[in-house]
Amino acid sequence: MTTISKFHSWRRIVAILQAATLLGLPFIKINGKSALRFDIPSLELHFFGSSLWMEDFFIVLIATIFLSFLIILITVLLGRIWCGWVCPQTVIADFTAFIEKTAGRGLLNKILSWSVLFLISIVIAANLIWYFVSPYEFFPSLLSWQMGNVVWWFWIVLTLIIFLNFAFLRQTFCATVCPYAKLQSTLYDDKTLVIAFDPRRKEECIECMACVKTCPVGIDIRKGLSDACINCAECIDACTLQMERKGKRTLIDYFFGLPGETGRLFRQNAVLLGTVTIAFLVFFIYLLLSFSAVDVTVLPNNSFSPRTSKDGGAVNSYILSVKNKGKSDVELKVEISNMEGRIRIVPQRLFHVSAGEMKKFPVYITIDDMKRKELTEDPVINIELTDDSGINIVKKARFIVPEN
């Protein structure tokens, strides 16, 4: 006797874990900030301990490109595994299956089930808002009735869209509206993982129609692959149960390619896609690791032209534009790191920049014993900013030596 497949149970476990993650993530704080949230007023993305401002969104762009290639790679290898196991549309439709069970059971049952679905829609809509408005601000504002018209309207509109979707469309959305479902058919090859009926054993089919009855989108998997199939594996469980009673193996299962063909998980297009995906992942990690919480721009001070000091030194002035994107205050000290001789920097005090603040500081740099006739071109100096916390920023600037 074979073992009865229980894909439905495994999918339910995955769904519960996903729901717990999506609902709980907005409540998690790292270094005093949300683990994952885009703060609209400050245009700041909180990403697991890091904070990215709008000018740093090229990192988000690289992450988006990586995710796009990752989705394509997963689709080429594993087909619609996302749709059947992880997609929120499928997961929520599974959790709200009671809507379908109340059909034909009277108006009272239908009103009750729709009321429960509406409450679920309210929570899901609020959960989406928590990724933009912290739940620690959302609930106090809600209780004091001071949440703001924009948030209220977003909550109302999202709730209605979610409710209408799962009250009427449900899995039909996947088969008719979802653009990803349409895209997948163009990404498949003859080795992609699919759920299929084994035509080599079609004479063993007992025409019980269990696979058709259990299919949430109402297709007959025995007729071949269909764009409407969401790969939920319900037909595998149904067929396994029926064939188990006859001591036979299921006629419907996961196959790499069509049943009877030799499929390979790794092939040329998959390797190429995998290489590009890994490259963007490495680049994204590098950008995160090299990301600095303090952004410094060195600008020439146009109100102070390069000149010669009384004791013969060359004096240049710069404007240091410093933006502290971190969560704590910093105090920076300016030094010149690649020039020899006597160097004077005015002012010599530490520059204090509070968290989230941007300041501009004029700096005057004097280098003694520098003569124009000994130089073929103006030297490039390294303006180094250091902090006791370990911040070390080096910016290059042209030091102009005035004519004598």
WORA-V618736 format. One record per residue. N is the residue number from 1. RES is the residue in one letter. PSI is psi in degrees with one decimal (NA if undefined). Layout:
N;RES;PSI
N;RES;PSI
//
This chain:
1;M;138.4
2;T;168.7
3;T;131.7
4;I;129.3
5;S;142.4
6;K;54.3
7;F;-33.8
8;H;-41.9
9;S;-41.7
10;W;-39.3
11;R;-37.5
12;R;-39.1
13;I;-46.2
14;V;-41.0
15;A;-41.9
16;I;-43.3
17;L;-40.8
18;Q;-44.8
19;A;-42.7
20;A;-38.3
21;T;-49.0
22;L;-36.9
23;L;-34.3
24;G;-24.8
25;L;-42.3
26;P;-20.9
27;F;-11.2
28;I;132.6
29;K;140.0
30;I;121.3
31;N;36.4
32;G;-1.4
33;K;158.7
34;S;143.5
35;A;-39.0
36;L;108.9
37;R;139.8
38;F;113.8
39;D;109.3
40;I;-45.6
41;P;-40.2
42;S;-4.0
43;L;47.4
44;E;131.5
45;L;117.9
46;H;120.6
47;F;90.0
48;F;55.4
49;G;-18.2
50;S;154.5
51;S;121.5
52;L;125.4
53;W;172.5
54;M;-38.2
55;E;-11.3
56;D;12.8
57;F;-3.3
58;F;-26.7
59;I;-40.8
60;V;-36.7
61;L;-45.4
62;I;-39.8
63;A;-38.8
64;T;-42.3
65;I;-42.3
66;F;-46.4
67;L;-36.4
68;S;-46.8
69;F;-35.1
70;L;-42.5
71;I;-42.2
72;I;-43.2
73;L;-45.8
74;I;-38.6
75;T;-43.0
76;V;-39.4
77;L;-48.6
78;L;10.6
79;G;-132.1
80;R;40.4
81;I;-33.5
82;W;-47.6
83;C;-42.7
84;G;-24.3
85;W;-32.5
86;V;-25.8
87;C;128.9
88;P;-31.9
89;Q;-45.1
90;T;-42.6
91;V;-48.4
92;I;-36.3
93;A;-37.7
94;D;-42.2
95;F;-24.4
96;T;30.0
97;A;-15.5
98;F;-21.6
99;I;-42.3
100;E;-32.2
101;K;-18.4
102;T;-2.6
103;A;127.8
104;G;9.0
105;R;16.0
106;G;158.2
107;L;-37.6
108;L;-45.4
109;N;-39.1
110;K;-41.4
111;I;-41.0
112;L;-45.7
113;S;-39.0
114;W;-33.4
115;S;-42.6
116;V;-42.5
117;L;-37.5
118;F;-40.1
119;L;-40.8
120;I;-39.9
121;S;-37.5
122;I;-44.1
123;V;-43.8
124;I;-42.9
125;A;-42.0
126;A;-39.3
127;N;-38.6
128;L;-39.0
129;I;-32.3
130;W;-17.1
131;Y;0.6
132;F;-31.9
133;V;121.5
134;S;135.1
135;P;-23.9
136;Y;-15.5
137;E;-31.3
138;F;-50.8
139;F;-44.1
140;P;-38.1
141;S;-36.4
142;L;-43.9
143;L;-32.6
144;S;1.2
145;W;39.8
146;Q;40.4
147;M;-21.7
148;G;146.2
149;N;-37.4
150;V;-47.8
151;V;-41.7
152;W;-48.3
153;W;-39.2
154;F;-42.8
155;W;-44.7
156;I;-48.0
157;V;-45.3
158;L;-41.7
159;T;-44.6
160;L;-42.2
161;I;-45.6
162;I;-43.0
163;F;-49.0
164;L;-35.6
165;N;-51.2
166;F;-9.2
167;A;-31.3
168;F;-41.9
169;L;-57.8
170;R;-129.6
171;Q;-15.8
172;T;-27.8
173;F;-42.6
174;C;-36.6
175;A;-19.0
176;T;-36.4
177;V;-40.5
178;C;120.5
179;P;-29.4
180;Y;-36.4
181;A;-39.2
182;K;-35.8
183;L;-34.4
184;Q;-36.8
185;S;-25.5
186;T;-15.3
187;L;-16.9
188;Y;148.7
189;D;-173.9
190;D;5.9
191;K;5.1
192;T;143.3
193;L;124.6
194;V;161.0
195;I;123.7
196;A;158.0
197;F;134.0
198;D;104.5
199;P;-16.9
200;R;-17.9
201;R;24.3
202;K;-26.0
203;E;-16.2
204;E;-11.7
205;C;131.1
206;I;9.1
207;E;37.6
208;C;-18.3
209;M;15.0
210;A;-37.2
211;C;-36.8
212;V;-42.1
213;K;-33.5
214;T;-12.5
215;C;124.1
216;P;-19.0
217;V;3.2
218;G;29.2
219;I;162.3
220;D;102.5
221;I;-19.3
222;R;-17.3
223;K;2.2
224;G;179.5
225;L;145.6
226;S;141.1
227;D;-23.2
228;A;-16.2
229;C;128.6
230;I;8.1
231;N;43.6
232;C;-11.9
233;A;11.0
234;E;-35.9
235;C;-31.0
236;I;-46.3
237;D;-42.0
238;A;-44.5
239;C;-38.3
240;T;-42.5
241;L;-43.3
242;Q;-42.8
243;M;-25.3
244;E;-35.4
245;R;-22.0
246;K;5.0
247;G;26.2
248;K;163.0
249;R;152.4
250;T;146.0
251;L;-14.0
252;I;131.9
253;D;177.0
254;Y;135.2
255;F;142.5
256;F;98.5
257;G;-170.3
258;L;149.4
259;P;135.7
260;G;-15.9
261;E;154.7
262;T;113.3
263;G;148.8
264;R;133.1
265;L;-39.6
266;F;121.1
267;R;-179.6
268;Q;-51.9
269;N;-34.0
270;A;-39.4
271;V;-42.0
272;L;-46.6
273;L;-40.9
274;G;-38.1
275;T;-46.0
276;V;-41.1
277;T;-44.9
278;I;-37.9
279;A;-44.8
280;F;-32.5
281;L;-45.8
282;V;-41.9
283;F;-41.6
284;F;-45.6
285;I;-40.8
286;Y;-43.8
287;L;-39.3
288;L;-43.7
289;L;-31.4
290;S;0.7
291;F;132.2
292;S;136.3
293;A;-13.2
294;V;121.6
295;D;127.7
296;V;132.9
297;T;131.0
298;V;120.9
299;L;147.0
300;P;144.8
301;N;99.0
302;N;-17.7
303;S;-3.2
304;F;102.9
305;S;152.8
306;P;138.1
307;R;172.2
308;T;132.7
309;S;171.9
310;K;-33.5
311;D;15.7
312;G;1.2
313;G;157.5
314;A;130.9
315;V;127.7
316;N;152.1
317;S;143.0
318;Y;156.9
319;I;120.0
320;L;114.3
321;S;113.7
322;V;125.8
323;K;122.7
324;N;103.9
325;K;5.0
326;G;-171.8
327;K;0.0
328;S;158.3
329;D;153.4
330;V;152.9
331;E;116.9
332;L;143.9
333;K;134.7
334;V;131.8
335;E;159.1
336;I;122.9
337;S;-9.7
338;N;19.5
339;M;142.8
340;E;164.0
341;G;-173.1
342;R;122.7
343;I;130.6
344;R;135.8
345;I;126.9
346;V;129.4
347;P;159.2
348;Q;-3.2
349;R;165.6
350;L;143.9
351;F;117.1
352;H;127.4
353;V;118.9
354;S;161.5
355;A;131.0
356;G;6.9
357;E;151.4
358;M;130.1
359;K;155.8
360;K;131.2
361;F;130.6
362;P;136.5
363;V;135.7
364;Y;124.6
365;I;125.5
366;T;129.2
367;I;118.5
368;D;160.6
369;D;40.0
370;M;117.7
371;K;139.6
372;R;-38.6
373;K;-19.4
374;E;-3.1
375;L;138.6
376;T;-25.2
377;E;166.2
378;D;135.4
379;P;153.6
380;V;124.4
381;I;150.8
382;N;112.4
383;I;110.5
384;E;130.5
385;L;125.2
386;T;158.2
387;D;150.4
388;D;-22.1
389;S;-4.9
390;G;-1.7
391;I;131.7
392;N;107.8
393;I;129.2
394;V;124.2
395;K;138.2
396;K;142.5
397;A;147.4
398;R;124.9
399;F;115.1
400;I;122.7
401;V;118.4
402;P;152.1
403;E;140.6
404;N;NA
//
